[in-house]
């Protein structure tokens, strides 16, 4: 109930005083301590979980992308993008966190969305002025892919927008003024599918408005980056429980075979079965 209040109303801890019978300052301290504890325990897995993002798992992801994009020769296992999360302007050190493009102060994160609806990799925080390509180079994802891909193995990639250049483990749209019609068609198709990572960002905003409420986020006074990172963690848990909050699942016939998402059920045993599948699915993310 407390999380629900925070989720809907933003930073309004005063609404919870009667529920918990303690001061607003104490509630704030408890809330921040829990957020930091969760980040300390699961932060590394948010960036790259070796159990979840194993080579076997990435190979399982690739066919789902092949089915929905029709690009049978490309081993794409996820879509990557950077996201800026603004906060209140600082009293000092403003230049380090100011993005001239977004006209705001903030931090940036790099996320990779996989076909099970999870933001399976979250790298950051970085200062807002850092570009998406620099985020990729600093995220260490290419190094992680290098560890799990052996010589002669099928190449695996994430796909990004025009901010990303072709390199080890990543590809972007075809470029140049002399593209052939087939290349232009591929760009159009992939642009339509790449948008799913943007949907992932939108779900976080919808579920956890507190974590993205700019006017209530003050760097050096609150763990603003931790709020967003734990919001991603909880959104992944929500996806494991409720399934994909979009219709993307209908476009991926190979998704349920992967076994990462619960299959919708009906009947008297559906609720109990859902709890069991939640525990199994969350285990993929957290442990």
GUGUDO-66433 format. One record per residue (C-alpha): residue number from 1; x, y, z. Coordinates in steps of 0.2 Angstrom, whole numbers, plus 2048, in hexadecimal, padded with zeros to 3 digits. Layout:
GUGUDO-66433
  nr  xx  yy  zz
 NUM   X   Y   Z
...
This chain:
GUGUDO-66433
  nr  xx  yy  zz
   1 800 800 800
   2 80E 80C 804
   3 817 809 7F4
   4 806 80B 7EB
   5 805 81D 7F3
   6 816 821 7EE
   7 814 81A 7DC
   8 804 824 7D9
   9 807 834 7E2
  10 81A 837 7E0
  11 824 83D 7EF
  12 815 83E 7FC
  13 81B 835 80B
  14 810 83F 816
  15 801 834 80F
  16 809 825 818
  17 80B 82D 829
  18 7FA 826 830
  19 7FE 815 828
  20 80F 812 830
  21 80E 81E 83F
  22 81E 826 83E
  23 826 836 837
  24 828 83B 825
  25 83B 83C 828
  26 83C 82B 82F
  27 831 824 820
  28 83D 82C 814
  29 84C 825 81D
  30 845 813 81D
  31 83F 815 80A
  32 851 81B 805
  33 859 80D 80F
  34 84F 800 807
  35 852 807 7F5
  36 865 807 7F9
  37 865 7F5 800
  38 85C 7EF 7F1
  39 869 7F8 7E6
  40 877 7F1 7EF
  41 870 7DF 7EE
  42 86A 7DF 7DC
  43 873 7ED 7D3
  44 880 7E2 7CB
  45 873 7D7 7C4
  46 869 7E6 7BD
  47 879 7EA 7B3
  48 87D 7D8 7AD
  49 876 7C8 7B5
  50 882 7BA 7AF
  51 875 7AD 7B3
  52 867 7B6 7AA
  53 871 7BC 79B
  54 87B 7AD 797
  55 87F 7A8 785
  56 872 79A 786
  57 865 7A7 78B
  58 86A 7B4 77D
  59 869 7A6 770
  60 857 7A2 776
  61 853 7B5 775
  62 859 7B6 763
  63 84B 7AB 75A
  64 83D 7B6 762
  65 845 7C5 75A
  66 847 7BC 749
  67 835 7B7 749
  68 82F 7C9 74C
  69 83B 7D2 741
  70 83D 7C6 733
  71 850 7C8 733
  72 855 7B6 734
  73 867 7B9 732
  74 86A 7C5 740
  75 86C 7BF 752
  76 864 7CE 75B
  77 860 7CA 76E
  78 85B 7DB 774
  79 858 7ED 770
  80 863 7FB 779
  81 860 80D 77C
  82 865 81B 788
  83 859 824 793
  84 85B 834 79D
  85 853 836 7AE
  86 852 849 7B2
  87 852 850 7C4
  88 852 861 7CC
  89 860 86C 7C7
  90 86F 86D 7D3
  91 875 87A 7DE
  92 887 876 7D8
  93 890 86B 7CB
  94 881 86E 7BF
  95 88C 86D 7AF
  96 890 85B 7B2
  97 87E 855 7B2
  98 876 861 7A5
  99 871 85B 794
 100 870 869 787
 101 866 85D 77C
 102 858 85A 789
 103 85A 86B 792
 104 85A 863 7A3
 105 865 85C 7B0
 106 865 849 7B3
 107 86E 838 7B2
 108 86D 82C 7A4
 109 86B 819 7A3
 110 86E 80C 796
 111 860 7FE 795
 112 85F 7EF 78A
 113 84D 7E8 788
 114 84C 7D5 784
 115 83D 7CC 77C
 116 836 7C6 78D
 117 832 7D8 791
 118 840 7DA 79E
 119 84D 7E8 79E
 120 85A 7DB 7A0
 121 869 7E7 7A1
 122 86A 7F8 7A9
 123 87A 802 7A9
 124 87D 812 7B2
 125 87B 81F 7B8
 126 885 82A 7AD
 127 884 83D 7AC
 128 877 844 7A0
 129 882 84B 793
 130 88A 83A 78F
 131 884 834 77E
 132 87C 823 77B
 133 88B 81C 772
 134 897 821 780
 135 88A 819 78C
 136 88C 809 782
 137 89F 809 783
 138 89F 80D 795
 139 891 800 79A
 140 89D 7F1 798
 141 88F 7E7 78E
 142 89B 7E4 780
 143 8A8 7DC 78C
 144 89A 7D1 794
 145 896 7CB 782
 146 8A8 7C8 77F
 147 8A9 7BC 78E
 148 89A 7B1 788
 149 89D 7B1 776
 150 8AA 7A5 770
 151 8B4 7A5 760
 152 8AA 79F 752
 153 899 7A1 75B
 154 88A 7A9 753
 155 88B 7BB 755
 156 87F 7C3 761
 157 87A 7D5 761
 158 86F 7E3 769
 159 867 7EF 75D
 160 866 802 760
 161 861 812 758
 162 86C 81D 74D
 163 876 822 75C
 164 87F 811 75C
 165 88C 80C 74F
 166 88F 7FA 74A
 167 89C 7F2 755
 168 89E 7E2 75F
 169 88E 7DC 767
 170 883 7EB 760
 171 87C 7F1 750
 172 871 800 74A
 173 868 806 73B
 174 870 806 729
 175 877 817 726
 176 87C 822 717
 177 874 82A 708
 178 876 81B 6FC
 179 86C 80E 706
 180 863 801 6FB
 181 851 7FF 6FD
 182 853 7EF 707
 183 85E 7F8 714
 184 851 806 715
 185 844 7F9 718
 186 84E 7F0 726
 187 850 801 72E
 188 83D 804 72E
 189 839 7F3 735
 190 846 7F4 743
 191 841 805 748
 192 830 7FF 74B
 193 836 7F1 756
 194 843 7FA 75F
 195 836 805 767
 196 833 7F7 774
 197 841 7FE 77E
 198 838 80E 77F
 199 829 805 785
 200 833 7FE 793
 201 838 810 799
 202 826 815 798
 203 821 806 7A3
 204 82D 80C 7B1
 205 825 81E 7B0
 206 814 817 7B1
 207 817 80B 7C0
 208 823 815 7CA
 209 820 828 7C8
 210 829 82C 7D8
 211 839 826 7D0
 212 838 832 7C1
 213 82F 841 7C9
 214 83C 84E 7C4
 215 837 85B 7D1
 216 839 84F 7E0
 217 84A 848 7DB
 218 858 852 7E2
 219 86A 84C 7DF
 220 875 84C 7EE
 221 865 84B 7F9
 222 85D 83B 7F3
 223 864 82C 7EA
 224 85B 831 7DA
 225 864 824 7CF
 226 861 816 7DB
 227 84E 81A 7DA
 228 84E 817 7C8
 229 858 808 7C8
 230 84D 800 7D5
 231 83E 805 7CB
 232 845 7FB 7BD
 233 848 7EC 7C8
 234 836 7ED 7CE
 235 82F 7EF 7BD
 236 838 7DF 7B8
 237 830 7D6 7C6
 238 81F 7DD 7C1
 239 822 7D7 7AF
 240 826 7C5 7B6
 241 816 7C5 7C0
 242 80A 7CD 7B3
 243 812 7CA 7A3
 244 816 7D6 795
 245 80C 7E6 798
 246 80C 7E9 785
 247 805 7DF 776
 248 817 7DA 771
 249 815 7C9 777
 250 808 7C5 769
 251 816 7C9 75D
 252 822 7BD 764
 253 81D 7AB 763
 254 82D 7A4 769
 255 82C 7AE 77A
 256 822 7A2 785
 257 82D 794 77F
 258 83B 79D 788
 259 833 79B 798
 260 837 7AC 79F
 261 825 7B2 7A0
 262 815 7AC 7A8
 263 808 7A5 79D
 264 7F7 7AD 7A0
 265 7EB 7A1 7A9
 266 7D9 7A0 7AF
 267 7D0 796 7BC
 268 7D1 793 7CE
 269 7E3 78E 7CE
 270 7E9 79D 7C4
 271 7ED 7A8 7D3
 272 7F7 79B 7DC
 273 800 796 7CC
 274 804 7A8 7C8
 275 80D 7AA 7D9
 276 817 79A 7D6
 277 81C 7A1 7C4
 278 820 7B2 7CC
 279 82D 7AA 7D8
 280 835 7A0 7C9
 281 836 7AF 7BE
 282 83C 7BC 7CB
 283 849 7AF 7CF
 284 850 7B2 7BD
 285 853 7C4 7C1
 286 858 7C5 7D3
 287 861 7B6 7D7
